[in-house]
Each structure stands twice: as C-alpha cells, then as structure tokens.
C-alpha cells in the first residue's frame, strides 16, 4: 500500500531576506543560481560588497554606497564562477528578482540598493522589479502587521500597505509559469514547526547558527497529502532570530499565508548572537565573521543552508526534529 506524501518540485526554489538576511539572499542566489529561480530582497547589499574587509567593510557598504564599485564586484563573481566557487552567472538571467528599499532607511543607505539593482542589471537580469518609492524605514514590509512604515525599531516589521511576500511570490510563480492562487490563506500556528539545525552543521559557537530553525508546512503539504509542493527559504535580519523575537518574525512575514494558498513550504534558518565572532546582533554572515569563503558555496553558513534545502527536497518536505525544543 502506498502512503500519501507531498512531492517536492526540485525546480521551483525561491528565496528572500531582509537586511543581513537580504545580503545573504543575494549571496545564496549567486552561489546557487542553477537551483534558485527567484529572489526577493529588502534592504540588502550587492554580492561580496564587504569583500575581505570584515565588519568595517560592511559598514562602508551600508553607509556610503559611493564606495561600491559594481564592476569590480561583478568581476569577482566571474572569477568565482570560473573557479566553480559559485554557479555560472548565465543562470541568473532567467531569475525573477524583486527589490525593496525605503527612501528613509537609516540602516542600509538607499543608494546601496540602487547599486544592487545595477549589479543585477549588469548580470543580465531582465525580470527585475523595484519598490524604491516608499517612505519606509529599515524593516521587512507587509500590508497587515508591524510598526508604522516610517518607524525604526523591533521587530523590524513595518506595515507600509505593501504585501511584499505576496507580490514577490506572485511574480516568481509567473516567471516559473506556475498558477498562483491570489486568495491569501490563513496562518495556522500548528503548521509552524521546529527543526534541528545542528543536524546540518549549525554551531552557535563556531558559525553563529542556532541549534533550531523553523519551517512552515501548509496543510496542503502535510505528510498525509499527495500534492506537489514548493520550497521558499527566508533569511531574517539582525536581532530577528528566535533568540531575540521568539516566533514573532517567522509568524508575521506574510509568507505563511501565501504558503497555505499555494502549497509552499517556508524554511526559516536561524542565527544567534556571537560576540566572539563579531556578530553581537545575530546577523547572517555577509562580511566574513564565520570564514573568508562566506560568499561562496564553501562558506560555512552557505553549506548548512544548502544541506537543509537538499534534505527537505529529498525527504518529502520533512526536516529532522530538534532533540530539545525552545
């Protein structure tokens, strides 16, 4: 007797992120461009923007975009691709990319996102949509939850009247020639699950990755279903991980509701603060605190995330449960 289980579409991986998680989104997309199909970026940075200059280089990227040389950064992308450290850049041309940058963002200068737009254009991305005209501060953007659009502060989720999650996923599905249900579903807290990140190499001390991560499995992708399901991975910003906000961020991105409507499993990897690694705010690594190869396939956090994705795709949408819960 055959038991029902969802089938995971191996060719519909999409990713998104905010702030440091957005910078990591760009890294992961370029490193694994043969696998990723679309990327949503809120207040991110160009690929390898911090270079080998550590946290000082990161602050320069965020504060003074006039110092960003997109041509030099894309030359590095080409060198990495030639060496096999990232996938061939030709893959990126077919991606759907959506960018959001608030006009009054005081954390990541608006010009840094304009530089990222230039980088994507130079890499040949044609399906590139920008939201650059909102009077928004630094935050994940929704149309239903969070602080006021111009506010700066925890949980760094702002209601700007824009459903970024829905707009991005709709555009991504259109690019992949997939039907998209435009009737937003309802979040079910019982479908938000924890998984073991240590099973994939996460280590709070050596790479600042939490012992646990979260993933949202919509009802249509439960173990008793036989639907075809898709994977979306979202990377939180600094001070937005479980150790700072509990489940607030992973509950209110707006992604989970669209997951219910369109059979998408949402994976939320988690980072913790680690002052010894110069990561006191629990940010994803985009300046090299966990190793000099941070922007390539061999980067420590990149390898952990890749292993998580490979496992959920090959295991009918399931990930190993943590040994202890938080």
Residue, then its C-alpha position, 0 to 999 in steps of 0.5 A: x500500500x502506498x502512503x500519501x506524501x507531498x512531492x517536492x518540485x526540485x525546480x521551483x526554489x525561491x528565496x528572500x531576506x531582509x537586511x543581513x538576511x537580504x545580503x545573504x539572499x543575494x549571496x545564496x542566489x549567486x552561489x546557487x543560481x542553477x537551483x534558485x529561480x527567484x529572489x526577493x530582497x529588502x534592504x540588502x547589499x550587492x554580492x561580496x560588497x564587504x569583500x575581505x574587509x570584515x565588519x568595517x567593510x560592511x559598514x562602508x557598504x551600508x553607509x556610503x554606497x559611493x564606495x561600491x564599485x559594481x564592476x569590480x564586484x561583478x568581476x569577482x563573481x566571474x572569477x568565482x564562477x570560473x573557479x566553480x566557487x559559485x554557479x555560472x552567472x548565465x543562470x541568473x538571467x532567467x531569475x525573477x528578482x524583486x527589490x525593496x528599499x525605503x527612501x528613509x532607511x537609516x540602516x542600509x543607505x538607499x543608494x546601496x540598493x540602487x547599486x544592487x539593482x545595477x549589479x543585477x542589471x549588469x548580470x543580465x537580469x531582465x525580470x527585475x522589479x523595484x519598490x524604491x518609492x516608499x517612505x519606509x524605514x529599515x524593516x521587512x514590509x507587509x500590508x497587515x502587521x508591524x510598526x508604522x512604515x516610517x518607524x525604526x525599531x523591533x521587530x523590524x516589521x513595518x506595515x507600509x500597505x505593501x504585501x511584499x511576500x505576496x507580490x514577490x511570490x506572485x511574480x516568481x510563480x509567473x516567471x516559473x509559469x506556475x498558477x498562483x492562487x491570489x486568495x491569501x490563506x490563513x496562518x495556522x500556528x500548528x503548521x509552524x514547526x521546529x527543526x534541528x539545525x545542528x543536524x546540518x552543521x549549525x554551531x552557535x559557537x563556531x558559525x553563529x547558527x542556532x541549534x533550531x530553525x523553523x519551517x512552515x508546512x501548509x496543510x496542503x503539504x502535510x505528510x498525509x497529502x499527495x500534492x506537489x509542493x514548493x520550497x521558499x527559504x527566508x533569511x531574517x535580519x539582525x536581532x530577528x532570530x528566535x533568540x531575540x523575537x521568539x516566533x514573532x518574525x517567522x509568524x508575521x512575514x506574510x509568507x505563511x499565508x501565501x504558503x497555505x494558498x499555494x502549497x509552499x513550504x517556508x524554511x526559516x534558518x536561524x542565527x544567534x548572537x556571537x560576540x566572539x565572532x563579531x556578530x553581537x546582533x545575530x546577523x547572517x554572515x555577509x562580511x566574513x565573521x564565520x570564514x573568508x569563503x562566506x560568499x561562496x558555496x564553501x562558506x560555512x553558513x552557505x553549506x548548512x543552508x544548502x544541506x537543509x534545502x537538499x534534505x527537505x527536497x529529498x525527504x518529502x518536505x520533512x526536516x529532522x526534529x530538534x532533540x530539545x525544543x525552545 
